[in-house]
Amino acid sequence: MSDHTIDDTEGERPSNRRPLLVVGIAVLLVAAVVAAVLTFRTIGSGSPVEAVPATVPVEIVAAHVPEDTKIGVVVTLGDGEGSEWNAAAQGALVAERRLALGGTDITLVTKNDGGTVSGAKAAVESLAKSGVSGIVVASAGTHVAGALTAAAALDIPVVLPYAAAEKDSWSTAPTADSISDAMTTALGDARSPLLVDLGGGAPAGLRISHVLDGEDTADTAALAQTVAERTGATSTDADADTGADTDAADAETAAPDSDAVVVSGPADRQGGLVAALQAADVTVPVVLTADATSPAFGTALAEAGGSLSGSFRTVGVATDDARALASDAEGRAMSAFLGGVRVLAGDQDAENLTGDQSFAAVADAADSRSHDAVVALVRAVGKARSTEPADVTDALAALELGPGSGIAGPALDFTRQQALGAPATVLAASAQQLGLRPASTATTSGTATSGGTDTGDAATAPSASLVWFEDSTAR
């Protein structure tokens, strides 16, 4: 355990500086590994493909950034609302290290909002006292409003990689309209979709024929059985013959009425339900809300005994490892990000954001979206040549970033509150390990779960990594 574990109390991550010689050797080794001709199979098909060399440098050079620059990162620990993004938020550390390799030392200051409005407000106020120039709110849900209200009052710029923008903030997540359009595409020819609401509500603008409220349902297997009956996978007559308990489906005695399933809610609950739907032999299309792009989805699916290779879809923008297989500028930028992940994971002294695990233990979940949010704020600091939040806000509002700016994902235009211009598309999942980032060293004791809690005696954790890629078969 680290001596600087960060919970709700104030604390800062000291910069992890390595001797230049050691860092230089590490970078060369990483470049050699990533640039080697490694043959993979195209995700979702049998065609061979080669990993794109990281011709974009792993290091990020940012001019005019003061040495005392601090960037705040708000995460949600425990099992509160938004905690599913805790593991993904570790990508912020990759940005910190890539900037350090380029000669720019910044400090990340991490706070836990506890998943509540009051906690989010307190986290921002504490970060303001720490002297941060901007904040990445790496969480999602209604409680985030507390952080945005506090930041707006203090004139501190906020970037949201996983949630919609409100007040004086910027979002790098897809718009609600874009998500709705992509989910409609994912549903294809379905005429009577059934929404299973696990707490996320009905996706805005999506046509839904039936709703099954599962927010307060603890028996996931019974809920899946109801879905199986509603979609024709299981006969209610068979249930009556076997005396099965159908309390969770009192109204499900009619003929099947649904030809597709939409699942809405936190990533971990979606993962558990998908595993149960697989066990119930549900074969109609299953479309998940964008929450499923959280690493917590794959973890929950595996823990529930589900197949990571199942036929389910979600929606979002391609910001995952598979993007590194493309031969365009964004593909090379993603390769550079993954090179940064390798460098940081190879540093035995590197820790996660809260200092209670090594970075190597969470390297498989570190996300490019949180990385890009940090890069954007640091670029704004350099553009402003100031660490004053008000100056950084003005600079960020005039900033446009592309692959050459050090970000790993799609282009970002901060002249708009919705900085991400790329529309959401249909995403499919693969459990195939691409070999582009190190395997996690996490154990079941203190594993990188959504809550980040110790779960018992140490043992090797099963791999639950999913790679999301654009589904070219979606119409």
C-alpha positions in Angstrom: 0.0 0.0 0.0 1.1 3.5 -0.7 1.8 6.2 1.9 -0.3 8.7 0.0 -3.7 7.0 -0.4 -6.2 9.6 -1.4 -9.8 9.4 -0.3 -11.9 12.4 0.6 -9.0 14.1 2.3 -6.8 16.5 0.4 -3.6 15.1 -1.2 -1.4 15.4 -4.2 0.4 12.9 -6.5 4.0 13.8 -6.6 5.5 13.7 -10.1 7.1 10.3 -10.8 10.4 11.4 -12.3 12.9 8.7 -13.5 16.5 9.3 -14.4 16.7 10.5 -18.1 18.9 7.5 -19.1 16.4 5.0 -17.7 13.5 6.8 -19.3 15.3 7.0 -22.6 16.0 3.3 -22.6 12.4 2.5 -21.7 11.0 4.7 -24.5 13.3 3.0 -27.0 12.3 -0.4 -25.9 8.6 0.5 -26.1 9.1 2.0 -29.5 10.8 -1.2 -30.7 8.1 -3.4 -29.4 5.2 -1.4 -30.8 7.0 -0.8 -34.1 7.8 -4.5 -34.5 5.8 -6.4 -37.2 3.1 -8.1 -35.1 0.4 -10.0 -36.9 -3.1 -10.0 -35.4 -6.4 -11.0 -36.8 -8.8 -8.2 -37.6 -11.2 -7.9 -34.7 -14.5 -9.4 -35.7 -13.1 -11.1 -38.8 -10.5 -13.6 -39.9 -8.4 -11.3 -42.0 -4.8 -10.8 -40.9 -3.7 -7.3 -40.0 -0.5 -5.7 -38.8 -0.2 -3.3 -35.8 0.5 0.2 -36.9 4.0 1.4 -35.8 3.9 4.3 -33.3 5.4 6.9 -35.7 3.8 9.5 -33.4 6.3 10.0 -30.5 5.3 8.6 -27.2 6.4 11.8 -25.5 4.2 14.9 -25.7 5.9 18.2 -25.9 3.9 21.1 -24.6 5.4 24.6 -24.7 4.9 27.4 -22.1 3.5 25.3 -19.3 4.6 26.6 -15.9 6.4 24.1 -13.7 3.9 24.4 -10.9 0.9 23.3 -13.1 -1.6 21.2 -11.3 -4.6 19.4 -12.9 -7.4 18.0 -10.7 -9.0 14.6 -11.3 -12.3 13.8 -9.7 -13.1 10.1 -9.4 -15.8 8.1 -7.6 -14.6 5.4 -5.3 -16.7 2.7 -3.6 -19.9 1.6 -5.3 -21.5 5.0 -5.7 -22.9 6.5 -8.9 -20.2 6.9 -11.5 -17.7 4.5 -9.8 -17.7 2.3 -13.0 -15.4 5.0 -14.6 -12.7 4.8 -11.8 -10.5 2.3 -13.7 -10.9 4.1 -17.0 -9.8 7.4 -15.3 -6.3 5.9 -14.9 -5.5 7.1 -18.4 -4.9 10.5 -16.9 -1.7 9.1 -15.5 -0.5 8.1 -19.0 -0.9 11.8 -20.0 1.1 12.9 -17.0 3.9 10.5 -17.9 3.9 11.3 -21.6 4.2 15.0 -20.8 7.0 14.3 -18.4 8.9 12.4 -21.2 8.5 15.5 -23.3 9.9 17.8 -20.7 6.7 19.1 -19.1 6.2 18.1 -15.4 2.7 18.5 -14.1 1.1 17.3 -10.9 -2.2 15.4 -10.8 -4.3 16.0 -7.7 -7.0 13.4 -7.2 -10.2 13.7 -5.1 -13.0 11.2 -4.4 -16.6 12.6 -4.8 -18.2 9.5 -3.2 -20.9 9.5 -5.9 -23.0 12.3 -4.3 -23.8 15.9 -5.2 -22.3 17.2 -1.9 -19.2 15.0 -2.3 -18.7 16.3 -5.9 -19.0 19.9 -4.7 -16.6 19.3 -1.8 -14.1 17.6 -4.1 -14.0 20.6 -6.5 -13.7 23.1 -3.6 -10.8 21.1 -2.2 -9.1 21.0 -5.6 -9.5 24.8 -5.9 -7.6 25.2 -2.5 -4.9 22.9 -4.0 -4.3 25.4 -6.8 -5.4 23.4 -9.8 -5.7 25.1 -13.2 -8.4 22.8 -14.4 -10.4 19.7 -13.5 -11.2 16.4 -15.2 -14.4 15.0 -13.8 -13.9 11.3 -14.5 -17.3 10.2 -13.4 -20.9 10.3 -14.6 -24.4 10.6 -13.3 -26.7 13.2 -11.7 -24.2 13.8 -8.9 -21.7 15.4 -11.3 -23.9 18.5 -11.3 -22.5 19.3 -7.8 -19.0 19.5 -9.2 -20.0 21.6 -12.2 -21.9 24.1 -10.0 -18.9 24.5 -7.7 -16.4 24.8 -10.6 -18.5 27.4 -12.4 -18.7 29.5 -9.2 -14.9 29.3 -8.9 -14.3 29.9 -12.7 -12.3 26.6 -13.0 -12.5 24.9 -16.4 -13.9 21.3 -16.3 -13.6 18.6 -19.0 -16.0 15.6 -18.8 -14.8 12.6 -20.7 -17.7 10.4 -19.7 -20.7 12.7 -19.1 -22.6 15.4 -20.9 -21.6 19.1 -20.4 -23.5 21.4 -18.2 -23.0 25.0 -17.1 -19.4 26.2 -17.8 -17.9 22.9 -18.8 -16.8 20.9 -21.8 -17.7 17.3 -22.7 -15.7 15.0 -24.9 -18.4 12.3 -24.9 -20.9 11.8 -27.8 -24.1 13.9 -27.8 -27.4 12.4 -26.7 -28.8 12.7 -30.2 -25.8 11.0 -31.7 -26.1 8.1 -29.2 -29.9 7.8 -30.0 -29.2 7.6 -33.7 -26.5 5.0 -33.2 -28.7 2.9 -31.0 -31.5 3.1 -33.6 -29.0 1.7 -36.1 -28.0 -1.0 -33.8 -31.6 -2.2 -33.4 -31.8 -2.7 -37.1 -35.1 -4.0 -38.3 -36.5 -4.6 -34.7 -40.1 -3.4 -34.6 -40.9 -4.0 -30.9 -37.8 -3.3 -28.6 -38.0 -4.1 -24.9 -36.1 -1.7 -22.6 -34.7 -3.3 -19.5 -34.2 -0.3 -17.2 -31.5 -1.0 -14.6 -31.4 2.6 -13.5 -30.4 4.4 -16.6 -33.8 5.4 -17.8 -35.0 5.4 -21.4 -32.3 6.6 -23.9 -33.5 10.0 -25.2 -35.1 9.9 -28.7 -35.0 6.1 -28.9 -38.2 4.3 -29.9 -39.1 1.8 -27.3 -42.2 -0.4 -27.4 -42.1 -2.0 -23.9 -40.4 -1.3 -20.6 -39.3 -3.7 -17.9 -38.3 -2.0 -14.7 -35.3 -3.8 -13.2 -33.8 -1.0 -11.2 -34.8 -2.5 -7.8 -34.7 -6.1 -8.9 -31.9 -8.0 -7.1 -32.7 -11.4 -8.8 -30.9 -10.9 -12.1 -31.7 -14.5 -13.2 -35.4 -14.0 -12.7 -35.2 -10.8 -14.7 -33.4 -12.6 -17.5 -36.1 -15.3 -17.5 -38.7 -12.6 -17.9 -36.8 -11.2 -20.9 -36.5 -14.7 -22.3 -40.3 -15.1 -22.1 -41.0 -11.7 -23.6 -38.7 -12.4 -26.6 -39.8 -16.0 -27.2 -36.6 -17.8 -26.0 -38.6 -19.5 -23.2 -42.2 -20.6 -22.9 -44.2 -19.5 -19.9 -46.1 -22.8 -20.2 -42.8 -24.6 -19.5 -42.3 -22.5 -16.4 -45.8 -23.5 -15.2 -45.0 -27.2 -15.8 -41.8 -27.0 -13.7 -43.3 -24.8 -11.0 -40.7 -22.1 -11.6 -41.0 -19.0 -9.5 -42.2 -16.2 -11.8 -42.8 -13.5 -9.1 -40.6 -11.1 -11.0 -42.7 -11.6 -14.1 -46.3 -11.5 -12.9 -47.5 -9.9 -16.1 -45.5 -12.1 -18.5 -48.1 -14.7 -19.3 -48.9 -13.5 -22.7 -47.3 -14.4 -26.0 -43.8 -13.0 -26.8 -44.1 -9.3 -27.6 -40.5 -8.1 -28.1 -37.9 -8.7 -30.9 -34.9 -6.9 -29.4 -33.6 -5.9 -26.0 -32.2 -2.5 -24.9 -30.4 -2.5 -21.6 -29.9 0.8 -19.7 -28.1 1.3 -16.5 -24.7 1.2 -14.7 -22.0 -0.9 -16.5 -21.7 -3.5 -13.8 -25.4 -4.2 -13.7 -25.5 -4.4 -17.5 -22.6 -6.9 -17.4 -24.5 -9.1 -14.9 -27.7 -9.0 -16.9 -26.0 -9.8 -20.2 -24.5 -12.9 -18.5 -27.9 -13.9 -17.3 -29.4 -13.3 -20.7 -26.8 -15.6 -22.2 -27.7 -18.3 -19.7 -31.3 -17.9 -20.6 -30.6 -18.4 -24.3 -31.9 -15.0 -25.3 -31.1 -14.8 -29.0 -32.7 -11.5 -30.1 -30.4 -8.5 -30.6 -29.1 -7.0 -27.3 -28.2 -3.3 -27.5 -26.5 -1.7 -24.5 -26.2 2.0 -23.6 -22.8 3.7 -23.8 -22.2 2.9 -20.1 -21.0 -0.5 -21.4 -17.8 1.0 -22.7 -16.6 1.2 -19.1 -14.1 -1.5 -18.1 -16.5 -2.4 -15.3 -18.9 -4.0 -17.9 -16.4 -6.7 -18.9 -15.4 -7.3 -15.3 -19.0 -7.8 -14.2 -19.8 -10.0 -17.2 -16.8 -12.3 -16.5 -17.5 -12.5 -12.8 -21.1 -13.5 -13.5 -19.9 -16.4 -15.7 -20.9 -14.8 -19.0 -19.1 -15.0 -22.3 -17.0 -12.0 -23.3 -17.5 -13.1 -26.9 -21.2 -12.7 -26.8 -23.3 -11.1 -29.6 -24.1 -7.8 -27.9 -23.6 -4.2 -29.1 -23.2 -0.8 -27.6 -22.7 2.7 -29.0 -20.0 5.3 -28.8 -16.9 6.6 -30.5 -13.9 4.3 -31.3 -11.5 5.2 -28.6 -10.3 1.8 -27.7 -7.1 -0.2 -28.5 -8.5 -1.5 -31.8 -8.1 2.0 -33.2 -4.3 1.5 -33.1 -4.7 -1.1 -36.0 -5.8 1.7 -38.4 -3.2 3.2 -40.7 -4.4 6.8 -40.4 -3.2 9.6 -38.1 -5.7 8.6 -35.4 -4.4 5.0 -35.5 -0.8 6.2 -35.0 -1.9 8.5 -32.2 -3.6 5.6 -30.4 -0.4 3.5 -30.8 1.6 6.3 -29.2 -0.9 6.4 -26.2 -0.5 2.6 -25.8 3.3 3.1 -25.9 2.8 5.5 -23.0 0.8 2.8 -21.2 3.6 0.4 -21.6 6.2 2.9 -20.3 4.2 3.7 -17.2 3.4 0.0 -16.5 7.1 -0.8 -16.7 7.9 1.7 -13.9 7.8 -0.3 -10.7 7.3 2.9 -8.7 4.3 4.2 -10.7 1.0 4.0 -8.8 -2.6 4.5 -9.7 -4.5 7.8 -9.1 -5.3 7.0 -5.5 -1.9 5.6 -4.6 -3.3 2.3 -3.3 -2.1 0.1 -6.2 0.7 0.0 -8.8 -0.2 1.4 -12.2 0.7 -2.0 -13.7 -2.3 -3.4 -11.8 -4.7 -1.1 -13.7 -2.9 -0.7 -17.0 -5.3 -2.8 -18.9 -8.2 -0.4 -18.1 -6.4 3.0 -18.4 -8.6 4.8 -20.9 -7.7 7.2 -23.7 -10.6 9.5 -23.0 -9.3 10.5 -19.5 -5.9 10.9 -21.1 -7.1 13.3 -23.7 -9.0 15.4 -21.1 -5.7 16.0 -19.2 -3.8 16.8 -22.4 -6.5 19.3 -23.4 -6.2 21.2 -20.1 -2.4 21.2 -20.2 -2.5 22.5 -23.7 -4.8 25.3 -22.5 -2.4 26.1 -19.7 0.4 26.4 -22.3 -1.7 28.5 -24.6 -2.6 30.8 -21.7 1.0 30.8 -20.4 -0.7 30.9 -17.0 -1.9 28.5 -14.3 -4.8 30.9 -13.3 -8.0 29.0 -13.9 -9.8 32.0 -15.5 -7.0 32.4 -18.0 -7.0 28.6 -18.7 -10.8 28.8 -19.3 -10.4 31.5 -21.9 -7.6 29.6 -23.6 -9.5 26.3 -23.6 -12.5 27.9 -25.2 -10.3 28.7 -28.2 -8.6 25.4 -28.5 -8.8 22.8 -31.2 -6.9 19.5 -30.9 -6.1 16.7 -33.3 -3.8 13.6 -33.4 -0.7 15.8 -33.7 -1.6 17.5 -30.4 -1.0 14.4 -28.4 -4.5 13.2 -27.9 -5.3 9.6 -28.7 -8.9 9.8 -29.7 -10.9 11.8 -32.3 -10.4 15.5 -32.9 -11.7 17.9 -30.2 -13.0 21.4 -30.7 -13.3 23.3 -27.5 -14.8 26.3 -29.2 -18.0 24.3 -28.6 -19.2 23.0 -25.3 -19.7 19.7 -27.0 -16.0 19.4 -27.9 -16.3 16.0 -29.6 -17.5 16.4 -33.2 -17.4 12.7 -34.2 -20.8 11.0 -34.0 -21.4 7.9 -32.0 -21.4 4.6 -34.0 -22.4 1.0 -33.3 -19.6 -0.8 -31.4 -19.1 -4.5 -31.1 -16.9 -6.2 -28.6 -14.0 -8.7 -28.8 -12.3 -10.6 -26.0 -9.2 -11.1 -28.2 -6.1 -9.7 -26.5 -4.3 -7.6 -29.1 -1.0 -7.5 -27.2 -0.7 -3.7 -27.5 -0.7 -3.1 -23.8 0.7 -5.1 -20.8 -1.5 -7.6 -19.1 -2.9 -6.5 -15.8 -1.0 -7.6 -12.6 -4.1 -7.1 -10.5 -5.1 -9.7 -8.0 -8.5 -10.3 -6.4 -7.1 -8.6 -3.3 -7.4 -4.9 -4.0 -8.3 -5.5 -7.6 -9.2 -2.7 -9.9 -12.9 -3.2 -9.4 -15.4 -0.3 -9.9 -15.3 0.2 -6.2 -11.6 -0.3 -5.8 -12.1 -2.3 -2.6 -10.2 -5.2 -1.2 -12.1 -8.4 -2.0 -10.1 -11.0 0.0 -7.0 -13.1 -0.2 -4.7 -12.3 -3.1 -5.1 -14.5 -6.2 -4.6 -14.0 -9.9 -7.7 -12.2 -11.3 -9.2 -13.5 -14.5 -8.8 -11.4 -17.6 -12.0 -9.5 -18.3 -10.7 -7.0 -20.9 -13.0 -6.2 -23.8 -11.9 -4.3 -26.9 -14.7 -2.2 -28.5 -14.5 -1.6 -32.2 -16.7 -0.1 -34.9 -19.2 -2.7 -36.1 -19.1 -2.5 -39.9 -22.1 -4.8 -40.2 -24.4 -2.4 -38.6 -26.7 -0.7 -41.1 
